[in-house]
Amino acid sequence: MVFSAAQLIRRDGVAATGMREVAVHAGAPRGSLQHYFPGGKEQLVNEAVGWAGRYAGNRVARFLAALPEPTPSGLFAEMVRQWTDEYEAAGFAAGCPVAAATVDCAESVDSTREAASAAFATWTGAVADALTGMGVPRERAASLATLMIGALEGAIVIARAERDVRALTGVARELGPLLDAAVSVKD
């Protein structure tokens, strides 16, 4: 049900995602929502946001494993490729559930804002750790990870609006050299 909620939120946003729709999408009886989510929709949304943050953070290791030689630009290109592949195969209907929950709830539901903040921190931490492992100084890794995720999220929004992957491929191309230049040269 948490996965189903994340999928519906990334497509429709929080406001348009109802508990009934989540149950139908998950193939679960409606009564199970009350059992597993006694805090109602707010709890379900927060758990979906947390799941999405962990999913994004865990993807970083898989992206690195796909690279013959890990580089910061290669990692970012893989992060972008996930979205370009999805959009080219399935269309532009869905975005990031963490971003959607942030837009819909950041000012109105403190627990969801906190869940989104934690999800972004999980993802940013994984990217920063990967950058550090590739030789980026620790003091720069966190800010570069934030830059990567911010550029990716912005490009996702633009790609959905334009129904084109141009923004995604552009940020990968433009940020790549900056990211690789952050690697410290070892003697």
C-alpha positions as CSV (number, residue, x, y, z in Angstrom):
1,M,0.0,0.0,0.0
2,V,2.9,2.3,0.7
3,F,4.3,1.6,-2.8
4,S,0.9,2.2,-4.3
5,A,0.5,5.5,-2.5
6,A,3.9,6.6,-3.7
7,Q,3.0,5.7,-7.3
8,L,-0.3,7.6,-7.1
9,I,1.3,10.6,-5.4
10,R,4.0,10.9,-8.1
11,R,1.3,10.9,-10.7
12,D,-1.6,12.8,-9.2
13,G,-0.2,14.6,-6.1
14,V,-1.3,14.2,-2.5
15,A,-4.6,16.0,-2.7
16,A,-5.8,13.9,-5.6
17,T,-4.7,10.6,-4.1
18,G,-7.4,9.1,-2.0
19,M,-7.3,6.2,0.4
20,R,-9.8,4.3,-1.8
21,E,-7.6,4.8,-4.9
22,V,-4.6,3.5,-2.9
23,A,-6.5,0.4,-1.8
24,V,-7.7,-0.3,-5.4
25,H,-4.2,0.3,-6.8
26,A,-2.7,-2.1,-4.2
27,G,-5.4,-4.7,-4.6
28,A,-6.1,-4.5,-0.9
29,P,-9.3,-4.4,1.1
30,R,-10.2,-0.9,2.2
31,G,-10.3,-2.0,5.8
32,S,-6.7,-2.9,5.8
33,L,-5.8,0.8,5.3
34,Q,-7.4,1.6,8.7
35,H,-5.6,-1.3,10.3
36,Y,-2.1,-0.5,8.9
37,F,-2.5,3.3,8.9
38,P,-4.4,4.3,12.0
39,G,-3.1,7.8,11.4
40,G,-5.1,8.0,8.1
41,K,-4.0,9.6,4.9
42,E,-1.3,11.7,6.6
43,Q,0.4,8.6,8.0
44,L,0.2,6.8,4.6
45,V,1.6,9.8,2.7
46,N,4.4,10.2,5.2
47,E,5.3,6.5,4.9
48,A,5.2,6.8,1.1
49,V,7.5,9.8,1.1
50,G,9.9,8.0,3.5
51,W,9.8,4.9,1.2
52,A,10.6,7.1,-1.8
53,G,13.6,8.7,-0.1
54,R,15.0,5.3,0.9
55,Y,14.4,4.0,-2.7
56,A,16.2,7.0,-4.2
57,G,19.1,6.6,-1.7
58,N,19.4,2.9,-2.4
59,R,19.4,3.5,-6.2
60,V,22.7,5.4,-5.8
61,A,24.6,2.1,-5.2
62,R,22.9,0.5,-8.2
63,F,23.8,3.4,-10.4
64,L,27.4,3.2,-9.4
65,A,27.5,-0.5,-10.0
66,A,26.3,0.1,-13.6
67,L,29.3,2.3,-14.3
68,P,32.6,0.7,-15.6
69,E,34.5,3.4,-13.8
70,P,32.5,5.5,-11.3
71,T,32.7,9.3,-11.8
72,P,30.6,12.1,-10.4
73,S,29.3,12.9,-13.9
74,G,28.6,9.2,-14.6
75,L,26.6,9.0,-11.4
76,F,24.6,12.0,-12.3
77,A,24.1,10.8,-15.9
78,E,22.7,7.5,-14.4
79,M,20.3,9.4,-12.1
80,V,19.1,11.4,-15.1
81,R,18.9,8.3,-17.3
82,Q,16.4,6.7,-15.0
83,W,14.0,9.5,-15.7
84,T,14.7,9.9,-19.4
85,D,14.2,6.2,-19.9
86,E,10.9,6.3,-18.0
87,Y,9.6,9.3,-19.9
88,E,10.6,7.9,-23.3
89,A,9.0,4.6,-22.5
90,A,5.9,5.5,-20.6
91,G,5.3,9.2,-21.1
92,F,5.5,12.1,-18.7
93,A,2.7,11.3,-16.3
94,A,4.7,10.9,-13.1
95,G,7.3,12.8,-11.2
96,C,9.0,12.4,-7.8
97,P,6.6,11.6,-4.9
98,V,8.8,13.5,-2.5
99,A,8.6,16.6,-4.6
100,A,4.9,16.2,-5.1
101,A,4.3,15.9,-1.3
102,T,6.5,18.9,-0.6
103,V,4.6,21.1,-3.1
104,D,1.2,19.9,-1.8
105,C,1.8,19.8,1.9
106,A,5.0,21.7,3.0
107,E,3.0,24.6,4.5
108,S,-0.1,22.8,5.7
109,V,1.1,19.5,7.2
110,D,4.2,19.7,9.3
111,S,4.7,15.9,9.6
112,T,4.7,15.6,5.8
113,R,7.2,18.4,5.4
114,E,9.4,16.7,8.0
115,A,9.0,13.4,6.1
116,A,10.0,15.1,2.9
117,S,12.9,16.8,4.5
118,A,14.1,13.4,5.9
119,A,13.6,11.7,2.5
120,F,15.7,14.4,0.7
121,A,18.4,14.0,3.5
122,T,18.5,10.3,3.0
123,W,18.9,10.7,-0.8
124,T,21.4,13.6,-0.5
125,G,23.4,11.6,2.1
126,A,23.7,8.6,-0.3
127,V,24.8,10.8,-3.1
128,A,27.3,12.7,-0.9
129,D,28.8,9.5,0.3
130,A,29.2,8.2,-3.2
131,L,30.9,11.5,-4.3
132,T,33.3,11.2,-1.3
133,G,34.1,7.7,-2.3
134,M,35.0,8.9,-5.8
135,G,37.4,11.5,-4.4
136,V,35.3,14.6,-3.9
137,P,36.4,16.3,-0.7
138,R,33.8,15.7,2.1
139,E,33.3,19.4,2.6
140,R,32.1,19.8,-1.0
141,A,30.2,16.5,-1.4
142,A,27.1,17.5,0.5
143,S,26.6,20.7,-1.4
144,L,27.3,19.0,-4.7
145,A,24.8,16.3,-3.8
146,T,22.2,19.0,-3.1
147,L,23.0,20.6,-6.5
148,M,22.6,17.3,-8.3
149,I,19.3,16.5,-6.7
150,G,18.0,20.1,-7.1
151,A,19.0,20.2,-10.7
152,L,17.4,16.8,-11.3
153,E,14.1,17.7,-9.6
154,G,13.9,21.0,-11.5
155,A,14.6,19.2,-14.8
156,I,11.9,16.6,-14.0
157,V,9.3,19.4,-13.6
158,I,10.4,21.1,-16.8
159,A,10.4,17.8,-18.7
160,R,6.9,17.1,-17.6
161,A,5.7,20.5,-18.5
162,E,7.4,20.4,-22.0
163,R,6.7,16.7,-22.6
164,D,10.4,16.5,-23.6
165,V,13.6,15.2,-22.0
166,R,15.6,18.2,-23.1
167,A,15.9,19.7,-19.7
168,L,17.1,16.4,-18.2
169,T,19.8,15.8,-20.9
170,G,20.8,19.4,-20.6
171,V,21.5,19.4,-16.9
172,A,23.5,16.1,-17.2
173,R,25.6,17.6,-20.0
174,E,26.2,20.9,-18.2
175,L,26.8,19.7,-14.7
176,G,29.0,16.7,-15.7
177,P,32.3,18.7,-16.1
178,L,31.7,20.7,-12.9
179,L,31.1,17.5,-10.9
180,D,34.1,15.8,-12.3
181,A,36.3,18.8,-11.6
182,A,35.5,18.5,-7.9
183,V,37.4,15.2,-7.6
184,S,40.7,15.8,-5.7
185,V,43.8,14.7,-7.6
186,K,45.7,12.2,-5.5
187,D,49.5,12.2,-5.7
